[in-house]
Amino acid sequence: MLLVSGEPWIRWNWVGSHLGRIWDALLQHIVLTAIAIGVGILIAIPIGLLAWRYRRTRGAVLASTGALYTIPSLALFALLVPFTGLTTLTSEIGLVTYTLLILVRNIIVGLDGVPDEVRDAAVGMGYRPFRRLMALELPLALPVIMAGVRIATVTTIGLVTITALIGQGGLGSLILSGLIAGFPTPLVIGAFLSVLLAVVADVSLNLFQRLITPWSRA
């Protein structure tokens, strides 16, 4: 349904009487995003390390994650629904899938960017591969990896809204209900809070990155 003609963009009395619904939608949006990013990182780290360590696998890994990333979100959710239903699991499978290309690629690029002289010095000091990875290579690659986490987080916040079509969606449920009813208030509130959440998440992750990588500011 089209938006009702003459209807104000925001009815504050509706907002005041639906604060609980808005808060629940915001929390669901945050939870869906956090789970997707957390699981995506857990999956991407071993895949990224494998592709970086064994260069012959790199093309196949990036091609596979790239192919998954190109699947339209609505099509992916539609394919999953017959198997996992209109559930959070369906949402998370799709959301995690779209994080992998970004996270895996940044892990590889970050580790590739570690200077060779640093590795040579570590080898000269007797560092074994695992200790070198944990003590030197991953910390030096962390700024690039965190940049990937930031991009994946902002992208996922946007994608979460689409999962409203399968009964999830967080703030997307407000947007969808506003479109269906032709009532702009929940649509505007949902869209505004989605953008605000993305900005807050990006700024927070940037500050966190600066906190854990003080050497990168030198």
Rosetta blueprint (number, residue, H / E / L):
1 M L
2 L L
3 L L
4 V L
5 S L
6 G L
7 E L
8 P L
9 W L
10 I L
11 R L
12 W H
13 N H
14 W H
15 V H
16 G H
17 S H
18 H L
19 L H
20 G H
21 R H
22 I H
23 W H
24 D H
25 A H
26 L H
27 L H
28 Q H
29 H H
30 I H
31 V H
32 L H
33 T H
34 A H
35 I H
36 A H
37 I H
38 G H
39 V H
40 G H
41 I H
42 L H
43 I H
44 A H
45 I H
46 P H
47 I H
48 G H
49 L H
50 L H
51 A H
52 W H
53 R H
54 Y L
55 R H
56 R H
57 T H
58 R H
59 G H
60 A H
61 V H
62 L H
63 A H
64 S H
65 T H
66 G H
67 A H
68 L H
69 Y H
70 T H
71 I L
72 P L
73 S H
74 L H
75 A H
76 L H
77 F H
78 A H
79 L H
80 L H
81 V H
82 P H
83 F H
84 T H
85 G L
86 L L
87 T L
88 T H
89 L H
90 T H
91 S H
92 E H
93 I H
94 G H
95 L H
96 V H
97 T H
98 Y H
99 T H
100 L H
101 L H
102 I H
103 L H
104 V H
105 R H
106 N H
107 I H
108 I H
109 V H
110 G H
111 L H
112 D H
113 G L
114 V L
115 P L
116 D H
117 E H
118 V H
119 R H
120 D H
121 A H
122 A H
123 V H
124 G H
125 M L
126 G L
127 Y L
128 R L
129 P H
130 F H
131 R H
132 R H
133 L H
134 M H
135 A H
136 L H
137 E H
138 L H
139 P H
140 L H
141 A H
142 L H
143 P H
144 V H
145 I H
146 M H
147 A H
148 G H
149 V H
150 R H
151 I H
152 A H
153 T H
154 V H
155 T H
156 T H
157 I H
158 G H
159 L H
160 V H
161 T H
162 I H
163 T H
164 A H
165 L H
166 I H
167 G L
168 Q L
169 G L
170 G L
171 L H
172 G H
173 S H
174 L H
175 I H
176 L H
177 S H
178 G H
179 L H
180 I H
181 A H
182 G L
183 F L
184 P H
185 T H
186 P H
187 L H
188 V H
189 I H
190 G H
191 A H
192 F H
193 L H
194 S H
195 V H
196 L H
197 L H
198 A H
199 V H
200 V H
201 A H
202 D H
203 V H
204 S H
205 L H
206 N H
207 L H
208 F H
209 Q H
210 R H
211 L H
212 I H
213 T L
214 P H
215 W H
216 S H
217 R H
218 A L
